[in-house]
Amino acid sequence: MGDSMNFTEGQLERYSRHILLKDIGLEGQEKIRQGKVLIAGTGGLGSPAALYLAAAGVGTIGLVDSDKVELSNLQRQIIHTTLDIDKLKVVSAQEKIVAINPDVKVVMYPQRLTAANIMTILSDHDYDFVIDGTDNFPAKFLISDACVLTAKPFSHGGILYFDGQTMTYAPGHACYRCIFETPPPFNSVPSCAQAGVLGAVAGILGTIQATEALKYLLGKGELLTDRLLIFNALHMYFRTVSLKRNPGCPVCGDNPTITKPFDEKEKFCFTSYPL
């Protein structure tokens, strides 16, 4: 198998439960080790996603976030602790990732994603997969458009109250803008900070997003492409809605009008949008 398949005894023990699975084995674990995943936002969704990807042995994890840890984050952003308050979230998350698995390379981007930097960040380490852990619509459209334009698969996730939704984009399938053509009017949909969210809901969804990333790296199973998974934790039901690629989509359609990322927050008069 070559030098790349040389796992140490400690690594064989660490990943033994993966290696036992016939759909992973040593070859699959090597694919995970070679994998590179970018996580946009190290908050409610990015926290569990980062922890599980690190534990799984993903070789490179990129973290994008300009915020610092606040006390109100700790109800759901489980990668951070009380001692991390006022610390940059990417630094706090990097420390936990390395503590879980020192084999993981962590790349930190302590900045807000914008139309000016997103293409550079996506290409920085030629990431294989992107996890959208942001908490606002302009950022989600920015990530989706950039990933479609670079043919990069990504997992969308959103939470509010007791509810969550997620879908996965891959080239040739429905993108985020196929389903939601433009962001809703400013302040028409409350944020978690305004309306609240059950902390464990973030854990459920972020873990699903990590699972999608691992499935993609492994080339196994069926991704959540052309499907929107919706769940309500209060009544504990899950359902999937079938999606179709829109030939008239302005970014992935037959005659696209969006050919480069642009900042939706400027178009819709947003003053700021933290990840």
ZIRA-V949728 format. One record per run of one state. SS is the DSSP state (h for helix, s for strand, l for the rest). FROM is the first residue (numbers start at 1). TO is the last residue. If there is no record, write none. Layout:
ss->SS from->FROM to->TO
ss->SS from->FROM to->TO
//
This chain:
ss->l from->1 to->2
ss->h from->3 to->5
ss->l from->6 to->8
ss->h from->9 to->14
ss->l from->15 to->15
ss->h from->16 to->19
ss->l from->20 to->24
ss->h from->25 to->34
ss->l from->35 to->35
ss->s from->36 to->40
ss->l from->41 to->43
ss->h from->44 to->56
ss->l from->57 to->59
ss->s from->60 to->64
ss->l from->65 to->67
ss->s from->68 to->68
ss->l from->69 to->70
ss->h from->71 to->75
ss->l from->76 to->81
ss->h from->82 to->84
ss->l from->85 to->87
ss->s from->88 to->88
ss->h from->89 to->100
ss->l from->101 to->104
ss->s from->105 to->109
ss->l from->110 to->117
ss->h from->118 to->124
ss->l from->125 to->128
ss->s from->129 to->132
ss->l from->133 to->136
ss->h from->137 to->149
ss->l from->150 to->152
ss->s from->153 to->161
ss->l from->162 to->162
ss->s from->163 to->169
ss->l from->170 to->175
ss->h from->176 to->179
ss->l from->180 to->191
ss->h from->192 to->195
ss->l from->196 to->196
ss->s from->197 to->197
ss->l from->198 to->198
ss->h from->199 to->218
ss->l from->219 to->226
ss->s from->227 to->232
ss->l from->233 to->236
ss->s from->237 to->242
ss->l from->243 to->263
ss->h from->264 to->267
ss->l from->268 to->275
//
